Amino acid sequence: MSRRPSNTHRPTVSRPGAGGLRWGMVATCVVRDSDPVLNAGKGKALYPLLMTYADVSSRDTEQGYPYRAALADSLDCTKDTVDNATKCLERGLGLITVTRRKVDGRPDENDANLYVIHDAWLIHGIVPPADTPPQLVARYGATLPGFDIDRWVAEHAPAFDLAAWRDAREATISAQEAKREAQRRKERERRKPKKKEGSGTDSATPESEASEGGSGTDSATRSGMGAAIGSGMGAALSTAVTPDPSSTENKPPVRPYL
């Protein structure tokens, strides 16, 4: 059962963007991303789920509020798994920003989170706003034709180490490709045709040599026995056959030619 919202805060998802976004629009570059960390947990599934709660162009969701328990129920997982997926989208990808709030007057008690999704510029194909997380720009900025990632980072996020980010990203891609190549190699080995049994030197067994050796004593004995049996059966059949009565009865006597 989802917890009741506090009197002050309710979990909210916002999705800022020029002109707002239509219901159900997602950034295809995120959905198609093969990143192993993003695909290992529930990160990729959490993204469109949060989108369904987003208030766009003053539209109320009427879908309830995304408490962690509600998100966990929708994803069929635990709240800890939701937390890990949230960290993946926030810290690793930069796709969302989460404001973790506290209950007023109770600093040790967590209240509803505030989520902001930063995917509008990817969907509209426009230059990312200045407050966009730099790792998201570094990750998907290449999807915009003519967009200069280095210049944007230098202007809006000078403290972000773009070179180190690229090195780490390249190492991840290389490790992933090596893993895929090993999987492809195993698949090729499984698909290789197997050698037929009986081919090669190992296929010659004493039983096969005995059955194939027709020039030895055993072969001659078998051929002689076969001939004897065949001739005996032929003789028995010739003596056992009785003449047809119609061929001897009422046959006129043979008269000599005059």
C-alpha atoms as one frame of an Amber mdcrd trajectory, in Angstrom:
protein
   0.000   0.000   0.000   1.375   3.398  -0.970   1.960   5.883   1.813  -0.257
   8.917   2.103   1.262  12.197   0.927   2.326  14.633   3.583   0.576  17.920
   4.066   3.524  19.781   2.587   5.048  17.649  -0.150   3.875  15.176  -2.728
   6.154  13.277  -5.088   6.260  15.198  -8.322   7.784  14.673 -11.767   8.360
  17.647 -14.056   9.546  17.638 -17.629  10.544  21.155 -18.753  10.793  21.802
 -22.453  10.047  24.376 -25.102   6.326  24.198 -25.847   5.835  21.130 -23.715
   5.832  17.533 -24.859   3.134  15.191 -25.990   2.094  12.312 -23.824   4.267
   9.258 -24.290   7.238  10.807 -26.105  10.625   9.350 -25.172  14.186   9.941
 -26.279  14.952   7.078 -28.655  18.699   7.385 -28.069  18.106   6.450 -24.432
  15.742   3.585 -25.207  18.198   2.135 -27.732  21.274   2.630 -25.571  23.182
  -0.639 -25.103  25.022   0.554 -22.001  25.533  -2.467 -19.714  24.900  -0.501
 -16.506  21.702   1.016 -17.856  20.439  -2.380 -19.010  21.592  -4.418 -16.019
  19.030  -3.017 -13.598  15.709  -1.223 -13.879  17.142   2.083 -15.074  15.849
   1.897 -18.614  12.417   0.783 -17.387  12.249   3.533 -14.750  12.711   6.290
 -17.329   9.400   5.850 -19.231   7.622   5.065 -15.978   8.614   8.433 -14.505
   7.550  10.055 -17.752   3.968   8.882 -17.196   3.854  10.921 -13.999   5.287
  14.104 -15.517   3.177  17.271 -15.534   3.560  18.775 -18.984   2.003  22.093
 -20.105   0.016  22.420 -16.871  -1.523  18.953 -17.354  -2.314  16.966 -14.231
  -1.336  13.333 -14.419  -4.323  11.926 -12.512  -2.142   8.836 -12.105  -1.350
   9.212  -8.423   2.075  10.137  -7.133   5.351   8.277  -7.740   6.312   7.204
  -4.281   9.133   4.683  -4.262   6.699   1.968  -3.206   4.433   2.759  -6.166
   7.396   2.707  -8.555   8.561  -0.600  -7.094   5.108  -2.102  -7.579   4.996
  -0.995 -11.220   8.453  -2.410 -11.913   7.841  -5.565  -9.843  10.944  -5.012
  -7.726  12.026  -3.734  -4.347  12.455  -0.124  -3.286  16.211  -0.714  -3.083
  16.172  -1.672  -6.767  14.281   1.538  -7.535  16.940   3.495  -5.618  19.719
   1.863  -7.664  17.878   2.586 -10.911  17.387   6.192  -9.816  21.117   6.565
  -9.150  21.877   5.115 -12.579  19.643   7.654 -14.324  20.764  10.548 -12.143
  24.477  10.133 -11.524  25.555   7.871 -14.337  23.418   9.147 -17.198  22.322
  12.592 -16.034  18.863  11.978 -17.480  17.067  13.000 -14.303  17.672  15.195
 -11.276  16.194  14.140  -7.941  15.529  16.551  -5.093  15.308  14.523  -1.897
  13.151  16.349   0.553  12.593  16.021   4.294   9.454  16.232   6.358   9.105
  19.687   7.810  10.359  19.710  11.380  11.690  16.154  11.080  15.130  16.267
   9.455  15.659  12.545   9.920  12.480  11.557   8.060  12.448  11.484   4.275
   9.546  12.950   2.382   8.435  12.688  -1.243  11.060  13.192  -3.939  10.944
  15.738  -6.727  12.054  14.374 -10.117  13.055  16.431 -13.146  13.545  14.692
 -16.506  16.060  16.328 -18.860  15.089  14.696 -22.149  13.112  17.474 -23.885
  16.083  18.768 -25.893  16.807  15.265 -27.175  13.222  14.823 -28.351  12.920
  18.280 -29.919  16.434  18.166 -31.393  17.470  21.520 -29.930  20.509  22.786
 -28.047  20.377  21.548 -24.429  19.543  24.153 -21.784  22.345  25.488 -19.637
  21.213  23.535 -16.554  21.327  20.156 -18.314  23.638  17.673 -16.561  26.915
  17.665 -18.530  27.246  13.861 -18.623  23.946  13.697 -20.508  25.205  16.220
 -23.046  28.491  14.335 -23.405  26.599  11.072 -23.864  23.965  12.060 -26.431
  25.074  15.421 -27.783  26.358  13.693 -30.910  22.751  12.918 -31.891  22.274
  16.611 -32.765  23.715  17.462 -36.194  26.447  20.078 -35.946  26.307  20.350
 -32.175  29.671  21.136 -30.509  29.866  19.185 -27.265  33.248  20.582 -26.214
  32.095  24.150 -26.646  28.879  23.598 -24.690  30.735  21.930 -21.807  33.359
  24.679 -21.711  30.630  27.319 -21.569  28.057  25.765 -19.247  29.974  23.130
 -17.227  33.665  24.098 -17.097  34.285  21.973 -13.988  33.207  18.818 -15.810
  36.205  16.695 -16.895  35.113  15.786 -20.411  38.391  14.055 -21.305  38.217
  11.739 -18.279  34.568  11.023 -19.018  35.426  10.042 -22.593  38.277   7.788
 -21.439  36.001   6.003 -18.996  33.287   5.695 -21.629  35.741   4.257 -24.142
  36.945   1.698 -21.601  33.359   0.624 -20.953  32.625   0.240 -24.656  35.835
  -1.740 -25.228  35.041  -4.127 -22.374  31.501  -4.568 -23.646  32.706  -5.282
 -27.193  35.229  -7.829 -25.919  32.452  -9.592 -24.031  30.238  -9.604 -27.109
  33.035 -10.973 -29.276  33.546 -13.826 -26.813  29.821 -14.563 -26.976  29.878
 -14.522 -30.787  32.863 -16.861 -30.801  31.044 -19.341 -28.588  28.003 -19.107
 -30.849  30.120 -19.857 -33.917  31.612 -22.884 -32.187  28.137 -24.190 -31.371
  27.006 -23.772 -34.969  29.944 -25.626 -36.526  28.839 -28.923 -38.149  29.855
 -31.929 -36.122  32.000 -34.669 -37.669  30.051 -37.696 -38.794  30.539 -40.849
 -36.792  32.500 -43.531 -38.635  34.807 -41.141 -40.484  38.509 -41.251 -39.799
  40.910 -43.905 -38.530  39.188 -44.261 -35.171  36.032 -45.531 -36.863  37.645
 -48.829 -37.826  36.647 -51.274 -35.091  37.163 -55.037 -34.850  33.469 -55.525
 -35.513  33.549 -53.404 -38.671  36.726 -55.093 -39.916  35.142 -58.504 -39.438
  31.988 -57.459 -41.281  33.881 -55.837 -44.164  36.532 -58.529 -44.660  34.970
 -60.618 -47.460  38.192 -62.345 -48.586  38.940 -64.276 -45.365  37.979 -67.744
 -44.183  34.819 -66.508 -42.500  33.703 -64.880 -45.736  34.317 -68.006 -47.752
  32.489 -70.126 -45.194  29.518 -67.789 -45.256  29.386 -67.785 -49.069  29.645
 -71.583 -49.199  26.876 -72.035 -46.690  24.735 -69.588 -48.628  25.254 -71.513
 -51.863  24.461 -74.853 -50.224  21.331 -73.540 -48.638  20.253 -71.990 -51.919
  20.746 -75.175 -53.961  19.075 -77.356 -51.323  16.043 -75.131 -51.200  15.822
 -75.134 -55.011  15.880 -78.942 -55.163  13.267 -79.244 -52.465  10.991 -76.861
 -54.300  11.419 -78.720 -57.619  10.410 -82.093 -56.086   7.631 -80.686 -54.002
   5.782 -79.160 -56.943   3.046 -81.499 -58.288   1.992 -81.379 -61.910  -1.166
 -79.582 -62.843  -3.979 -82.126 -63.299  -5.357 -80.200 -66.222  -2.148 -80.792
 -68.147  -2.446 -84.691 -68.110  -6.142 -85.554 -68.017  -8.265 -85.804 -71.223
  -5.217 -85.363 -73.390  -5.721 -87.064 -76.837  -3.216 -89.771 -77.848  -0.433
 -88.832 -80.147  -0.880 -90.249 -83.642   2.032 -90.874 -85.946   2.263 -88.843
 -89.135   1.231 -90.723 -92.226
